[in-house]
Amino acid sequence: MSDMLDKWVTSRDEETSILTDTVDVRVDSVQAEVNLLKRVVSLDEDRAPMSKVKVPDPKPFGGAHSAKELENFLLDMETYFQVARILVAEKVSITSMYLTSDAKLWWRTRLSDDASANRHQLRHGTF
């Protein structure tokens, strides 16, 4: 009887050990997922919170040969970035969306020239 009890206890110890190992692996997996989520959340916290105020879009710039018009466009863009809390890395791409006519043609040519000359791409740079 004692021998059977010993075998039963040993069997339960082995099963418990296997179950414990399985739980440990699962806990490690869940911890890895939690760590990944923490990193994602911390990256999202670096982004400025969105304003609840509707920010009007800036007026497009078509490349007019007027320093005043260009200065106003740049001031409008900077104000838009500030109010809409746009990240620095997104400013060039967003600004290029507000170029029209000759200004848009110039921008596409500039990007093409930069790419063919292996120059730094302004598209993902800073404003």
C-alpha positions in Angstrom: 0.0 0.0 0.0 2.8 2.4 0.9 4.4 1.6 -2.5 1.2 2.5 -4.4 0.9 5.7 -2.4 4.5 6.6 -3.2 3.9 6.0 -6.9 0.7 8.0 -6.8 2.5 10.9 -5.1 5.4 10.7 -7.5 2.9 10.7 -10.4 1.1 13.8 -9.0 4.5 15.5 -8.5 5.4 14.9 -12.1 2.0 16.1 -13.4 2.3 19.2 -11.1 5.8 19.9 -12.4 4.6 19.6 -16.0 1.6 21.9 -15.3 3.9 24.4 -13.5 6.3 24.5 -16.5 3.3 25.0 -18.9 2.0 27.9 -16.7 5.5 29.4 -16.5 5.8 29.4 -20.3 2.4 31.0 -20.7 3.2 33.6 -18.0 6.4 34.4 -19.9 4.4 34.8 -23.1 1.8 37.1 -21.5 4.6 39.1 -19.9 6.3 39.6 -23.4 2.9 40.7 -24.8 2.5 43.2 -21.9 6.0 44.6 -22.5 5.3 45.0 -26.2 2.0 46.8 -25.4 3.8 49.1 -22.9 6.3 50.1 -25.6 3.5 50.8 -28.1 1.6 52.8 -25.6 4.7 54.8 -24.6 5.3 55.6 -28.3 1.7 56.8 -28.6 2.2 59.0 -25.6 5.0 60.8 -27.4 2.5 61.9 -29.9 0.7 65.0 -28.8 -3.0 64.5 -27.8 -5.5 65.5 -30.5 -7.3 68.7 -29.9 -11.1 68.6 -29.6 -11.3 71.9 -31.6 -11.8 71.5 -35.3 -8.7 73.0 -36.9 -9.4 74.6 -40.3 -7.1 73.5 -43.1 -4.6 76.1 -44.3 -5.1 77.6 -47.7 -3.1 75.9 -50.5 -0.1 77.6 -52.0 0.2 77.6 -55.8 3.7 79.2 -56.2 2.7 82.8 -56.6 5.8 85.1 -57.0 4.9 87.1 -54.0 7.0 87.1 -50.8 4.0 88.2 -48.8 1.9 85.2 -50.1 4.7 82.8 -49.4 5.2 84.2 -45.9 1.5 84.0 -45.1 1.4 80.4 -46.3 4.4 79.4 -44.1 2.8 81.2 -41.1 -0.5 79.5 -41.7 1.3 76.1 -41.9 3.2 76.7 -38.7 0.0 77.8 -36.9 -1.8 74.8 -38.3 1.0 72.5 -37.0 0.9 74.0 -33.6 -2.9 74.0 -33.2 -3.3 70.5 -34.7 -0.3 69.2 -32.7 1.5 67.8 -35.8 4.7 65.8 -35.2 7.9 67.4 -36.5 8.5 64.3 -38.7 5.2 64.8 -40.5 5.5 68.5 -41.3 7.1 68.2 -44.7 4.7 65.6 -46.0 1.7 67.5 -44.7 2.9 70.8 -46.2 3.5 69.2 -49.6 -0.2 68.3 -49.6 -1.1 72.0 -49.6 1.0 72.8 -52.6 -0.8 73.3 -55.9 0.0 74.3 -59.5 3.6 75.5 -60.0 4.5 74.8 -56.4 3.4 71.2 -56.6 5.3 70.7 -59.9 8.4 72.3 -58.3 8.1 69.9 -55.3 7.7 66.8 -57.4 10.7 67.9 -59.5 12.7 68.5 -56.3 11.9 65.1 -54.9 12.8 63.5 -58.2 16.1 65.4 -58.4 17.0 64.5 -54.8 16.3 60.9 -55.5 18.4 60.8 -58.6 21.3 62.6 -56.9 21.1 60.4 -53.8 20.4 63.4 -51.7 18.6 63.3 -48.3 14.8 63.0 -48.9 13.0 66.0 -47.4 9.7 64.1 -47.5 10.4 62.5 -44.1 12.6 65.1 -42.8 11.8 68.2 -40.8 10.2 71.5 -41.8 
